[in-house]
Amino acid sequence: MRILIIEDDRLTGEYLMKGLTEAGYHSELAISGKDGLYLALDNEYDAVILDVMLPDLDGWQVIDMLRRAKPVPVLCLSARVAVSDRIRGLELGAEDYLIKPFSFTELMLRLKNLLRKVPHRELDSYHISDLSIDVLRRSVERGGKDIVLTAKEFALLHLLAERRGEVLTRSVIASTVWGINFDSDTNVVDVAVKRLRDKIDRDFSNKLIHTLRGVGYILEDRQ
């Protein structure tokens, strides 16, 4: 899932980005209302985390203009504690309002609650470079060549393709593909990714499965 953070305090923004990345989300940061609104209107995000007190355009203006264009869920962050401010944000169309300073754990719980309400449509097929994945037939081709995968290998590739462009942590992969909590002493994810790479990337110069050291794995065409 893609999350847009609109926060003029860079330290807070980077803190949020780090936490979201570790939780398996792809996030982007804008440090002004104008930049944030431009990104929100020009791209597709699953949710927006929005600071209210911003330079140029404040959070209220961003929500108002965003609501006229698309229905992306908005979680407001603000040091304004007055009930009237919270009511204003909700009346303008924000789904939730969290007061600073905040607990990251609470923010994640609120964000997940928002995301549960977002309709999710799974694609029937994926195409990344010369890699084709047919979900319904559970078949994979690359460069016109059939690639035979085990059930778990297909589930892993499907997850990477479904969230292509996002860095997925080992814990996210383990819980989604195997339904287990990730143990740092267990190398099941690394072994599975290595086997999948041998089948998907080994015979091709354009590698599609990449490692972000210390974080996780990502499927994307970097050429």
Secondary structure, DSSP 8 states (H G I E B T S, - for coil): -EEEEE-S-HHHHHHHHHHHHHTT-EEEEESSHHHHHHHHHHS--SEEEEESS-SSS-HHHHHHHHHHH----EEEEES---HHHHHHHHHHT-SEEEESS--HHHHHHHHHHHHHTS-----SEEEETTEEEETTTTEEEETTEEE---HHHHHHHHHHHHTTTS-EEHHHHIIIII-S---TT--HHHHHHHHHHHHHTTT-SS--EEEETTTEEEE----
